[in-house]
Amino acid sequence: MSLVIADNENETMFEIAISYLHNFSLITINQDRKSCSMHRLVQPVTSEWLAPASWQNWGSTALKILSERFPDGEFESWVTCSNYMPHVCNVLSLDIANGTSNTLARAKLLSHTSLYLTLSSKYAGAKADAQESLDLYLTVSPHGCKDSLRVQDQMALILYRLGHELSAEDLYRGTLLGLENLLGLQHLDTIRTVSNLAYIIWNRRGNEPVDLARRALHERERQLGLDHPHTCKARISLLSHSMAYAFSMK
């Protein structure tokens, strides 16, 4: 239901509209009242009823809705992500016109699914989605943009998790340079990559990981506050890097 109802929808009118579909047995409203089902025989009839031109319009609409509403992939949203993934697979399989708005919507959706798959340790699928997302962003902005650099950051983490540490480091450094030039040294997206770079080189001799972690903590304390979850993570990260550096000097 959360994919069907509009942000400014009148809930009463929505319930009335859904009840018509239910009364004609086109859908079945599930017990949780948060989802519905469509009989397998109704699905092909509905597909046949929709004209080819309508498929383009509705496919484009579905793609944009999913790109806006697919969660960020954090653990708390995994149930929602899992429920949305079948719809994502169906929408991504549609032959939708490659206009700029559809291309950007597809790229954004793939970046979200890639992050979800990464955090749930499904790295092969995450890498494929991140690569396609990056390619799509670069077709629209060949010289790079904020969104393409964010996907590069995700790709670097995936490469690291797959064991390609040097490739991951090179990609992180290139991403960091791009973010610093595009957004500035203190932007939180830049600081995220600073923190990620520190994470993957934490066991290396030298003080660079500590310096990067300290930079990330300082900016998150200044911009997000002392008690923000990202600040707390940065504080723990700095402590870990500092201890690793101290032990390496013994």
C-alpha positions as CSV (number, residue, x, y, z in Angstrom):
1,M,0.0,0.0,0.0
2,S,2.9,2.4,0.8
3,L,3.9,2.2,-2.9
4,V,0.4,2.9,-4.2
5,I,-0.8,5.8,-1.9
6,A,0.4,9.3,-2.8
7,D,2.1,11.6,-0.4
8,N,-0.8,14.0,-0.4
9,E,-3.5,11.3,-0.7
10,N,-6.8,11.6,1.1
11,E,-6.8,8.4,3.1
12,T,-10.6,8.1,3.1
13,M,-10.8,8.5,-0.7
14,F,-7.9,6.0,-1.0
15,E,-9.8,3.4,1.1
16,I,-12.9,3.9,-1.0
17,A,-10.9,3.4,-4.3
18,I,-9.2,0.3,-2.9
19,S,-12.6,-1.1,-1.7
20,Y,-14.0,-1.0,-5.3
21,L,-11.1,-3.1,-6.5
22,H,-11.6,-5.5,-3.6
23,N,-15.4,-5.8,-4.1
24,F,-14.8,-6.7,-7.8
25,S,-12.3,-9.3,-6.7
26,L,-9.5,-7.6,-8.7
27,I,-7.4,-7.6,-5.5
28,T,-7.5,-9.1,-2.1
29,I,-6.6,-6.9,0.9
30,N,-4.3,-8.8,3.3
31,Q,-5.0,-9.0,7.0
32,D,-2.3,-6.5,7.9
33,R,-4.2,-3.9,5.8
34,K,-0.7,-2.7,4.6
35,S,-0.6,-4.9,1.5
36,C,-2.8,-6.5,-1.1
37,S,-2.6,-9.4,-3.5
38,M,-3.7,-10.0,-7.1
39,H,-4.8,-13.4,-8.3
40,R,-2.5,-14.9,-10.9
41,L,-5.3,-15.1,-13.5
42,V,-6.1,-11.4,-13.0
43,Q,-2.6,-10.3,-13.6
44,P,-2.4,-11.3,-17.3
45,V,-5.9,-10.0,-18.0
46,T,-4.9,-6.7,-16.5
47,S,-1.7,-6.7,-18.6
48,E,-3.6,-7.4,-21.8
49,W,-6.1,-4.7,-21.0
50,L,-3.4,-2.1,-20.7
51,A,-2.4,-0.6,-24.1
52,P,1.3,-0.6,-25.0
53,A,1.3,3.2,-24.6
54,S,-0.1,2.8,-21.1
55,W,2.6,0.4,-20.2
56,Q,5.2,3.1,-20.9
57,N,3.4,5.6,-18.8
58,W,2.6,3.4,-15.9
59,G,6.1,1.7,-16.0
60,S,7.7,5.1,-15.8
61,T,5.4,6.1,-12.9
62,A,6.2,2.9,-11.0
63,L,10.0,3.4,-11.6
64,K,9.9,6.9,-10.2
65,I,7.8,5.9,-7.2
66,L,10.2,3.1,-6.3
67,S,13.2,5.3,-6.8
68,E,11.8,7.8,-4.3
69,R,10.5,5.3,-1.7
70,F,13.0,2.6,-1.6
71,P,14.8,2.9,1.8
72,D,18.4,3.7,2.4
73,G,19.2,0.1,3.1
74,E,20.0,0.4,6.8
75,F,19.2,-2.6,9.0
76,E,16.0,-1.0,10.4
77,S,14.5,-0.9,6.8
78,W,15.4,-4.4,5.7
79,V,11.9,-5.7,6.0
80,T,10.6,-2.9,3.7
81,C,13.5,-3.4,1.3
82,S,12.8,-7.1,1.1
83,N,9.1,-6.5,0.4
84,Y,9.9,-3.9,-2.3
85,M,12.5,-6.0,-4.1
86,P,10.1,-8.1,-6.2
87,H,8.5,-4.9,-7.4
88,V,11.9,-3.5,-8.2
89,C,12.9,-6.6,-10.3
90,N,9.6,-6.3,-12.2
91,V,9.9,-2.6,-12.9
92,L,13.6,-2.8,-13.9
93,S,12.7,-5.6,-16.4
94,L,10.2,-3.4,-18.3
95,D,11.2,-1.8,-21.6
96,I,10.8,1.8,-20.5
97,A,11.8,4.8,-22.7
98,N,15.3,6.1,-21.8
99,G,14.4,9.7,-21.2
100,T,16.6,11.7,-18.8
101,S,14.0,11.5,-16.0
102,N,13.6,7.7,-16.4
103,T,17.4,7.3,-16.6
104,L,18.0,9.2,-13.4
105,A,15.1,7.4,-11.6
106,R,16.6,4.0,-12.6
107,A,20.1,5.1,-11.5
108,K,18.8,6.3,-8.2
109,L,16.8,3.1,-7.6
110,L,19.8,0.9,-8.5
111,S,22.0,2.9,-6.1
112,H,19.5,2.2,-3.3
113,T,19.2,-1.5,-4.0
114,S,23.0,-1.7,-4.2
115,L,23.4,-0.2,-0.8
116,Y,20.8,-2.6,0.6
117,L,22.5,-5.6,-1.0
118,T,25.9,-4.4,0.3
119,L,24.7,-4.0,3.9
120,S,23.1,-7.5,3.7
121,S,26.3,-9.0,2.4
122,K,25.1,-9.8,-1.1
123,Y,28.1,-8.3,-2.8
124,A,27.7,-9.8,-6.3
125,G,24.3,-8.3,-6.8
126,A,25.4,-5.1,-5.1
127,K,28.3,-4.6,-7.5
128,A,26.2,-5.2,-10.6
129,D,23.6,-2.7,-9.4
130,A,26.2,-0.1,-8.4
131,Q,28.0,-0.4,-11.8
132,E,24.8,0.0,-13.8
133,S,23.8,3.0,-11.6
134,L,27.2,4.6,-12.1
135,D,27.0,4.0,-15.9
136,L,23.6,5.6,-16.1
137,Y,24.6,8.7,-14.1
138,L,27.6,9.2,-16.3
139,T,25.5,9.0,-19.5
140,V,23.6,12.1,-18.1
141,S,26.6,13.8,-16.5
142,P,29.7,12.5,-18.3
143,H,32.1,14.6,-16.1
144,G,30.6,13.3,-12.9
145,C,28.1,14.7,-10.4
146,K,27.3,14.4,-6.7
147,D,25.2,11.3,-7.3
148,S,27.7,9.4,-9.4
149,L,30.4,10.2,-6.8
150,R,28.1,8.7,-4.1
151,V,27.8,5.5,-6.1
152,Q,31.5,5.4,-6.6
153,D,31.8,5.5,-2.8
154,Q,29.5,2.5,-2.6
155,M,31.4,0.7,-5.3
156,A,34.7,1.2,-3.4
157,L,33.2,-0.4,-0.3
158,I,31.9,-3.3,-2.3
159,L,35.3,-3.9,-3.9
160,Y,36.9,-3.8,-0.4
161,R,34.4,-6.4,0.9
162,L,35.2,-8.6,-2.1
163,G,38.9,-8.5,-1.2
164,H,40.1,-5.9,-3.8
165,E,41.7,-3.6,-1.2
166,L,44.0,-1.7,-3.5
167,S,41.3,-1.1,-6.1
168,A,39.0,0.1,-3.3
169,E,41.5,2.5,-2.0
170,D,42.3,4.0,-5.4
171,L,38.5,4.4,-6.0
172,Y,38.0,6.0,-2.6
173,R,40.8,8.5,-3.2
174,G,39.5,9.4,-6.6
175,T,36.0,9.8,-5.2
176,L,37.3,11.9,-2.3
177,L,39.2,14.2,-4.7
178,G,36.0,14.6,-6.8
179,L,33.8,15.4,-3.8
180,E,36.3,17.9,-2.4
181,N,36.4,19.7,-5.7
182,L,32.6,19.6,-6.2
183,L,31.2,20.0,-2.7
184,G,34.1,21.3,-0.6
185,L,36.2,19.9,2.2
186,Q,33.6,20.2,4.9
187,H,30.5,18.8,3.1
188,L,29.1,15.7,4.9
189,D,29.2,13.6,1.7
190,T,32.9,14.4,1.5
191,I,33.4,13.5,5.2
192,R,31.6,10.2,4.6
193,T,34.2,9.2,2.1
194,V,37.0,10.5,4.4
195,S,35.6,8.1,7.1
196,N,35.3,5.2,4.7
197,L,38.9,5.7,3.4
198,A,40.1,5.7,7.0
199,Y,38.2,2.5,7.6
200,I,39.8,0.5,4.8
201,I,43.4,1.6,5.5
202,W,43.1,1.4,9.3
203,N,45.6,-1.5,9.7
204,R,48.3,0.3,7.7
205,R,51.4,1.7,9.4
206,G,51.4,5.4,9.6
207,N,49.2,8.1,11.0
208,E,47.0,8.7,7.9
209,P,44.0,6.7,9.1
210,V,44.1,8.5,12.4
211,D,44.2,11.9,10.7
212,L,41.3,11.0,8.4
213,A,39.2,9.6,11.3
214,R,39.9,12.8,13.3
215,R,38.8,15.0,10.4
216,A,35.6,13.0,10.1
217,L,34.8,13.2,13.8
218,H,35.5,17.0,13.9
219,E,33.2,17.8,11.1
220,R,30.4,15.5,12.3
221,E,30.6,17.0,15.8
222,R,30.4,20.5,14.3
223,Q,27.6,19.8,11.8
224,L,25.6,17.0,13.4
225,G,26.1,17.4,17.1
226,L,27.8,15.3,19.8
227,D,25.0,12.8,20.1
228,H,24.2,12.1,16.5
229,P,24.7,8.3,15.5
230,H,27.1,9.2,12.8
231,T,29.2,11.3,15.3
232,C,29.2,8.4,17.7
233,K,30.4,6.0,15.0
234,A,33.1,8.5,14.0
235,R,34.2,8.7,17.7
236,I,34.5,4.9,17.9
237,S,36.3,4.8,14.6
238,L,38.9,7.3,15.8
239,L,39.5,5.4,19.0
240,S,40.0,2.1,17.0
241,H,42.4,3.8,14.5
242,S,44.3,5.5,17.4
243,M,44.7,2.2,19.2
244,A,45.9,0.4,16.1
245,Y,48.4,3.1,15.4
246,A,49.7,3.0,19.0
247,F,50.2,-0.8,18.9
248,S,51.9,-0.6,15.5
249,M,54.5,1.8,17.0
250,K,55.5,-0.7,19.7
